[in-house]
Amino acid sequence: MIDKVPLAMIPNSFLVIESLPISSSGKVDYSSLETSTVSTNHDQIEADNAGNSNLLHIIKKVCPSFRS
């Protein structure tokens, strides 16, 4: 990815969420999303199979915050 886009465009971290908050009209509720709390406590991430191991290797290569 580094050879495709400027370094400034590569995120330092990713936020994984279970689901997006939905408004009563069925659209993403952006105001609720902005007020949700984000924990900066990162657990050690381990791969559970070979495919995930390859993916985790790529993610750690691209995203510094996932490196151990």
PDB file as gemmi writes it, atoms N, CA and C in Angstrom:
CRYST1    1.000    1.000    1.000  90.00  90.00  90.00 P 1                      
ATOM      1  N   MET A   1       0.823  -1.182   0.000  1.00  0.00           N  
ATOM      2  CA  MET A   1       0.000   0.000   0.000  1.00  0.00           C  
ATOM      3  C   MET A   1       0.876   1.257   0.000  1.00  0.00           C  
ATOM      4  N   ILE A   2       2.021   1.188   0.636  1.00  0.00           N  
ATOM      5  CA  ILE A   2       2.892   2.350   0.746  1.00  0.00           C  
ATOM      6  C   ILE A   2       3.348   2.834  -0.623  1.00  0.00           C  
ATOM      7  N   ASP A   3       3.541   1.920  -1.564  1.00  0.00           N  
ATOM      8  CA  ASP A   3       3.976   2.341  -2.896  1.00  0.00           C  
ATOM      9  C   ASP A   3       2.818   2.852  -3.763  1.00  0.00           C  
ATOM     10  N   LYS A   4       1.584   2.745  -3.283  1.00  0.00           N  
ATOM     11  CA  LYS A   4       0.409   3.168  -4.053  1.00  0.00           C  
ATOM     12  C   LYS A   4      -0.146   4.526  -3.618  1.00  0.00           C  
ATOM     13  N   VAL A   5      -0.054   4.842  -2.333  1.00  0.00           N  
ATOM     14  CA  VAL A   5      -0.623   6.090  -1.810  1.00  0.00           C  
ATOM     15  C   VAL A   5       0.402   6.801  -0.931  1.00  0.00           C  
ATOM     16  N   PRO A   6       0.247   8.106  -0.732  1.00  0.00           N  
ATOM     17  CA  PRO A   6       1.164   8.830   0.152  1.00  0.00           C  
ATOM     18  C   PRO A   6       1.074   8.315   1.587  1.00  0.00           C  
ATOM     19  N   LEU A   7       2.168   8.365   2.295  1.00  0.00           N  
ATOM     20  CA  LEU A   7       2.232   7.875   3.670  1.00  0.00           C  
ATOM     21  C   LEU A   7       1.175   8.536   4.552  1.00  0.00           C  
ATOM     22  N   ALA A   8       0.892   9.799   4.318  1.00  0.00           N  
ATOM     23  CA  ALA A   8      -0.097  10.521   5.125  1.00  0.00           C  
ATOM     24  C   ALA A   8      -1.503   9.946   4.976  1.00  0.00           C  
ATOM     25  N   MET A   9      -1.756   9.197   3.918  1.00  0.00           N  
ATOM     26  CA  MET A   9      -3.089   8.634   3.690  1.00  0.00           C  
ATOM     27  C   MET A   9      -3.259   7.248   4.307  1.00  0.00           C  
ATOM     28  N   ILE A  10      -2.197   6.681   4.856  1.00  0.00           N  
ATOM     29  CA  ILE A  10      -2.274   5.359   5.471  1.00  0.00           C  
ATOM     30  C   ILE A  10      -2.606   5.536   6.948  1.00  0.00           C  
ATOM     31  N   PRO A  11      -3.702   4.957   7.425  1.00  0.00           N  
ATOM     32  CA  PRO A  11      -4.093   5.145   8.824  1.00  0.00           C  
ATOM     33  C   PRO A  11      -3.106   4.497   9.787  1.00  0.00           C  
ATOM     34  N   ASN A  12      -2.961   5.118  10.967  1.00  0.00           N  
ATOM     35  CA  ASN A  12      -2.120   4.547  12.015  1.00  0.00           C  
ATOM     36  C   ASN A  12      -2.847   3.457  12.771  1.00  0.00           C  
ATOM     37  N   SER A  13      -4.159   3.512  12.764  1.00  0.00           N  
ATOM     38  CA  SER A  13      -4.939   2.504  13.471  1.00  0.00           C  
ATOM     39  C   SER A  13      -6.298   2.350  12.801  1.00  0.00           C  
ATOM     40  N   PHE A  14      -6.960   1.268  13.147  1.00  0.00           N  
ATOM     41  CA  PHE A  14      -8.292   0.989  12.643  1.00  0.00           C  
ATOM     42  C   PHE A  14      -9.206   0.768  13.834  1.00  0.00           C  
ATOM     43  N   LEU A  15     -10.425   1.189  13.721  1.00  0.00           N  
ATOM     44  CA  LEU A  15     -11.414   0.974  14.764  1.00  0.00           C  
ATOM     45  C   LEU A  15     -12.380  -0.094  14.273  1.00  0.00           C  
ATOM     46  N   VAL A  16     -12.416  -1.201  14.980  1.00  0.00           N  
ATOM     47  CA  VAL A  16     -13.318  -2.290  14.621  1.00  0.00           C  
ATOM     48  C   VAL A  16     -14.540  -2.184  15.526  1.00  0.00           C  
ATOM     49  N   ILE A  17     -15.698  -2.045  14.913  1.00  0.00           N  
ATOM     50  CA  ILE A  17     -16.936  -1.969  15.688  1.00  0.00           C  
ATOM     51  C   ILE A  17     -17.867  -3.084  15.243  1.00  0.00           C  
ATOM     52  N   GLU A  18     -18.701  -3.527  16.185  1.00  0.00           N  
ATOM     53  CA  GLU A  18     -19.599  -4.636  15.896  1.00  0.00           C  
ATOM     54  C   GLU A  18     -20.711  -4.235  14.932  1.00  0.00           C  
ATOM     55  N   SER A  19     -21.267  -3.053  15.128  1.00  0.00           N  
ATOM     56  CA  SER A  19     -22.329  -2.584  14.238  1.00  0.00           C  
ATOM     57  C   SER A  19     -22.403  -1.063  14.301  1.00  0.00           C  
ATOM     58  N   LEU A  20     -22.968  -0.474  13.265  1.00  0.00           N  
ATOM     59  CA  LEU A  20     -23.153   0.970  13.222  1.00  0.00           C  
ATOM     60  C   LEU A  20     -24.484   1.325  13.874  1.00  0.00           C  
ATOM     61  N   PRO A  21     -24.530   2.439  14.626  1.00  0.00           N  
ATOM     62  CA  PRO A  21     -25.822   2.850  15.203  1.00  0.00           C  
ATOM     63  C   PRO A  21     -26.781   3.271  14.092  1.00  0.00           C  
ATOM     64  N   ILE A  22     -28.008   2.823  14.197  1.00  0.00           N  
ATOM     65  CA  ILE A  22     -29.014   3.084  13.170  1.00  0.00           C  
ATOM     66  C   ILE A  22     -30.105   3.990  13.752  1.00  0.00           C  
ATOM     67  N   SER A  23     -30.512   4.996  12.992  1.00  0.00           N  
ATOM     68  CA  SER A  23     -31.587   5.899  13.417  1.00  0.00           C  
ATOM     69  C   SER A  23     -32.940   5.232  13.183  1.00  0.00           C  
ATOM     70  N   SER A  24     -33.993   5.890  13.639  1.00  0.00           N  
ATOM     71  CA  SER A  24     -35.340   5.330  13.462  1.00  0.00           C  
ATOM     72  C   SER A  24     -35.736   5.231  11.990  1.00  0.00           C  
ATOM     73  N   SER A  25     -35.073   6.015  11.129  1.00  0.00           N  
ATOM     74  CA  SER A  25     -35.376   5.952   9.696  1.00  0.00           C  
ATOM     75  C   SER A  25     -34.566   4.867   8.980  1.00  0.00           C  
ATOM     76  N   GLY A  26     -33.710   4.158   9.725  1.00  0.00           N  
ATOM     77  CA  GLY A  26     -32.945   3.066   9.136  1.00  0.00           C  
ATOM     78  C   GLY A  26     -31.609   3.474   8.549  1.00  0.00           C  
ATOM     79  N   LYS A  27     -31.220   4.728   8.757  1.00  0.00           N  
ATOM     80  CA  LYS A  27     -29.936   5.214   8.246  1.00  0.00           C  
ATOM     81  C   LYS A  27     -28.907   5.220   9.370  1.00  0.00           C  
ATOM     82  N   VAL A  28     -27.636   5.346   9.010  1.00  0.00           N  
ATOM     83  CA  VAL A  28     -26.579   5.417  10.016  1.00  0.00           C  
ATOM     84  C   VAL A  28     -26.773   6.680  10.843  1.00  0.00           C  
ATOM     85  N   ASP A  29     -26.772   6.524  12.169  1.00  0.00           N  
ATOM     86  CA  ASP A  29     -26.936   7.653  13.085  1.00  0.00           C  
ATOM     87  C   ASP A  29     -25.554   8.213  13.404  1.00  0.00           C  
ATOM     88  N   TYR A  30     -25.110   9.172  12.587  1.00  0.00           N  
ATOM     89  CA  TYR A  30     -23.761   9.718  12.716  1.00  0.00           C  
ATOM     90  C   TYR A  30     -23.550  10.448  14.036  1.00  0.00           C  
ATOM     91  N   SER A  31     -24.578  11.083  14.580  1.00  0.00           N  
ATOM     92  CA  SER A  31     -24.414  11.792  15.852  1.00  0.00           C  
ATOM     93  C   SER A  31     -24.134  10.809  16.983  1.00  0.00           C  
ATOM     94  N   SER A  32     -24.759   9.649  16.974  1.00  0.00           N  
ATOM     95  CA  SER A  32     -24.475   8.624  17.981  1.00  0.00           C  
ATOM     96  C   SER A  32     -23.089   8.033  17.782  1.00  0.00           C  
ATOM     97  N   LEU A  33     -22.687   7.921  16.539  1.00  0.00           N  
ATOM     98  CA  LEU A  33     -21.374   7.369  16.230  1.00  0.00           C  
ATOM     99  C   LEU A  33     -20.274   8.277  16.762  1.00  0.00           C  
ATOM    100  N   GLU A  34     -20.445   9.587  16.639  1.00  0.00           N  
ATOM    101  CA  GLU A  34     -19.447  10.539  17.105  1.00  0.00           C  
ATOM    102  C   GLU A  34     -19.336  10.563  18.617  1.00  0.00           C  
ATOM    103  N   THR A  35     -20.408  10.281  19.338  1.00  0.00           N  
ATOM    104  CA  THR A  35     -20.378  10.347  20.796  1.00  0.00           C  
ATOM    105  C   THR A  35     -20.002   9.025  21.444  1.00  0.00           C  
ATOM    106  N   SER A  36     -19.861   7.975  20.668  1.00  0.00           N  
ATOM    107  CA  SER A  36     -19.486   6.691  21.258  1.00  0.00           C  
ATOM    108  C   SER A  36     -18.053   6.764  21.768  1.00  0.00           C  
ATOM    109  N   THR A  37     -17.792   6.045  22.849  1.00  0.00           N  
ATOM    110  CA  THR A  37     -16.455   6.071  23.442  1.00  0.00           C  
ATOM    111  C   THR A  37     -15.562   5.075  22.732  1.00  0.00           C  
ATOM    112  N   VAL A  38     -14.331   5.453  22.561  1.00  0.00           N  
ATOM    113  CA  VAL A  38     -13.352   4.607  21.896  1.00  0.00           C  
ATOM    114  C   VAL A  38     -12.261   4.269  22.887  1.00  0.00           C  
ATOM    115  N   SER A  39     -12.015   3.003  23.066  1.00  0.00           N  
ATOM    116  CA  SER A  39     -10.947   2.562  23.953  1.00  0.00           C  
ATOM    117  C   SER A  39      -9.646   2.489  23.170  1.00  0.00           C  
ATOM    118  N   THR A  40      -8.582   3.008  23.755  1.00  0.00           N  
ATOM    119  CA  THR A  40      -7.280   2.933  23.095  1.00  0.00           C  
ATOM    120  C   THR A  40      -6.472   1.754  23.607  1.00  0.00           C  
ATOM    121  N   ASN A  41      -7.095   0.922  24.429  1.00  0.00           N  
ATOM    122  CA  ASN A  41      -6.421  -0.254  24.956  1.00  0.00           C  
ATOM    123  C   ASN A  41      -6.437  -1.339  23.882  1.00  0.00           C  
ATOM    124  N   HIS A  42      -5.269  -1.690  23.383  1.00  0.00           N  
ATOM    125  CA  HIS A  42      -5.175  -2.684  22.312  1.00  0.00           C  
ATOM    126  C   HIS A  42      -4.773  -4.038  22.898  1.00  0.00           C  
ATOM    127  N   ASP A  43      -5.586  -5.031  22.640  1.00  0.00           N  
ATOM    128  CA  ASP A  43      -5.243  -6.391  23.037  1.00  0.00           C  
ATOM    129  C   ASP A  43      -4.325  -6.988  21.980  1.00  0.00           C  
ATOM    130  N   GLN A  44      -3.549  -7.981  22.380  1.00  0.00           N  
ATOM    131  CA  GLN A  44      -2.698  -8.676  21.426  1.00  0.00           C  
ATOM    132  C   GLN A  44      -3.591  -9.439  20.457  1.00  0.00           C  
ATOM    133  N   ILE A  45      -3.335  -9.300  19.204  1.00  0.00           N  
ATOM    134  CA  ILE A  45      -4.133  -9.964  18.174  1.00  0.00           C  
ATOM    135  C   ILE A  45      -3.373 -11.180  17.680  1.00  0.00           C  
ATOM    136  N   GLU A  46      -4.038 -12.322  17.667  1.00  0.00           N  
ATOM    137  CA  GLU A  46      -3.433 -13.562  17.193  1.00  0.00           C  
ATOM    138  C   GLU A  46      -4.305 -14.156  16.091  1.00  0.00           C  
ATOM    139  N   ALA A  47      -3.678 -14.762  15.124  1.00  0.00           N  
ATOM    140  CA  ALA A  47      -4.404 -15.425  14.040  1.00  0.00           C  
ATOM    141  C   ALA A  47      -4.798 -16.830  14.473  1.00  0.00           C  
ATOM    142  N   ASP A  48      -5.970 -17.283  14.033  1.00  0.00           N  
ATOM    143  CA  ASP A  48      -6.434 -18.613  14.416  1.00  0.00           C  
ATOM    144  C   ASP A  48      -6.320 -19.641  13.294  1.00  0.00           C  
ATOM    145  N   ASN A  49      -5.896 -19.234  12.098  1.00  0.00           N  
ATOM    146  CA  ASN A  49      -5.656 -20.188  11.019  1.00  0.00           C  
ATOM    147  C   ASN A  49      -4.680 -19.579  10.017  1.00  0.00           C  
ATOM    148  N   ALA A  50      -4.307 -20.347   9.022  1.00  0.00           N  
ATOM    149  CA  ALA A  50      -3.279 -19.908   8.066  1.00  0.00           C  
ATOM    150  C   ALA A  50      -3.728 -18.690   7.264  1.00  0.00           C  
ATOM    151  N   GLY A  51      -4.983 -18.666   6.835  1.00  0.00           N  
ATOM    152  CA  GLY A  51      -5.484 -17.522   6.069  1.00  0.00           C  
ATOM    153  C   GLY A  51      -5.467 -16.251   6.892  1.00  0.00           C  
ATOM    154  N   ASN A  52      -5.921 -16.362   8.131  1.00  0.00           N  
ATOM    155  CA  ASN A  52      -5.904 -15.198   9.012  1.00  0.00           C  
ATOM    156  C   ASN A  52      -4.482 -14.801   9.362  1.00  0.00           C  
ATOM    157  N   SER A  53      -3.590 -15.759   9.433  1.00  0.00           N  
ATOM    158  CA  SER A  53      -2.187 -15.462   9.720  1.00  0.00           C  
ATOM    159  C   SER A  53      -1.581 -14.612   8.611  1.00  0.00           C  
ATOM    160  N   ASN A  54      -1.877 -14.963   7.362  1.00  0.00           N  
ATOM    161  CA  ASN A  54      -1.390 -14.166   6.229  1.00  0.00           C  
ATOM    162  C   ASN A  54      -1.977 -12.759   6.254  1.00  0.00           C  
ATOM    163  N   LEU A  55      -3.272 -12.660   6.525  1.00  0.00           N  
ATOM    164  CA  LEU A  55      -3.928 -11.362   6.587  1.00  0.00           C  
ATOM    165  C   LEU A  55      -3.358 -10.518   7.722  1.00  0.00           C  
ATOM    166  N   LEU A  56      -3.151 -11.131   8.882  1.00  0.00           N  
ATOM    167  CA  LEU A  56      -2.586 -10.413  10.020  1.00  0.00           C  
ATOM    168  C   LEU A  56      -1.183  -9.914   9.705  1.00  0.00           C  
ATOM    169  N   HIS A  57      -0.410 -10.711   9.009  1.00  0.00           N  
ATOM    170  CA  HIS A  57       0.938 -10.293   8.604  1.00  0.00           C  
ATOM    171  C   HIS A  57       0.873  -9.043   7.724  1.00  0.00           C  
ATOM    172  N   ILE A  58      -0.058  -9.018   6.789  1.00  0.00           N  
ATOM    173  CA  ILE A  58      -0.216  -7.862   5.902  1.00  0.00           C  
ATOM    174  C   ILE A  58      -0.659  -6.635   6.693  1.00  0.00           C  
ATOM    175  N   ILE A  59      -1.623  -6.817   7.588  1.00  0.00           N  
ATOM    176  CA  ILE A  59      -2.114  -5.691   8.389  1.00  0.00           C  
ATOM    177  C   ILE A  59      -0.995  -5.115   9.249  1.00  0.00           C  
ATOM    178  N   LYS A  60      -0.211  -5.983   9.889  1.00  0.00           N  
ATOM    179  CA  LYS A  60       0.890  -5.504  10.730  1.00  0.00           C  
ATOM    180  C   LYS A  60       1.952  -4.784   9.903  1.00  0.00           C  
ATOM    181  N   LYS A  61       2.113  -5.189   8.671  1.00  0.00           N  
ATOM    182  CA  LYS A  61       3.091  -4.546   7.791  1.00  0.00           C  
ATOM    183  C   LYS A  61       2.639  -3.138   7.403  1.00  0.00           C  
ATOM    184  N   VAL A  62       1.331  -2.978   7.195  1.00  0.00           N  
ATOM    185  CA  VAL A  62       0.781  -1.708   6.737  1.00  0.00           C  
ATOM    186  C   VAL A  62       0.447  -0.762   7.896  1.00  0.00           C  
ATOM    187  N   CYS A  63      -0.032  -1.293   9.001  1.00  0.00           N  
ATOM    188  CA  CYS A  63      -0.540  -0.465  10.098  1.00  0.00           C  
ATOM    189  C   CYS A  63       0.340  -0.606  11.340  1.00  0.00           C  
ATOM    190  N   PRO A  64       1.130   0.396  11.660  1.00  0.00           N  
ATOM    191  CA  PRO A  64       2.068   0.317  12.781  1.00  0.00           C  
ATOM    192  C   PRO A  64       1.424   0.016  14.132  1.00  0.00           C  
ATOM    193  N   SER A  65       0.183   0.425  14.360  1.00  0.00           N  
ATOM    194  CA  SER A  65      -0.422   0.220  15.676  1.00  0.00           C  
ATOM    195  C   SER A  65      -0.731  -1.246  15.964  1.00  0.00           C  
ATOM    196  N   PHE A  66      -0.719  -2.114  14.960  1.00  0.00           N  
ATOM    197  CA  PHE A  66      -0.974  -3.533  15.167  1.00  0.00           C  
ATOM    198  C   PHE A  66       0.306  -4.327  15.397  1.00  0.00           C  
ATOM    199  N   ARG A  67       1.441  -3.683  15.287  1.00  0.00           N  
ATOM    200  CA  ARG A  67       2.702  -4.392  15.499  1.00  0.00           C  
ATOM    201  C   ARG A  67       2.905  -4.646  16.976  1.00  0.00           C  
ATOM    202  N   SER A  68       3.473  -5.810  17.306  1.00  0.00           N  
ATOM    203  CA  SER A  68       3.701  -6.128  18.717  1.00  0.00           C  
ATOM    204  C   SER A  68       5.080  -5.740  19.166  1.00  0.00           C  
TER     205      SER A  68                                                      
END                                                                             
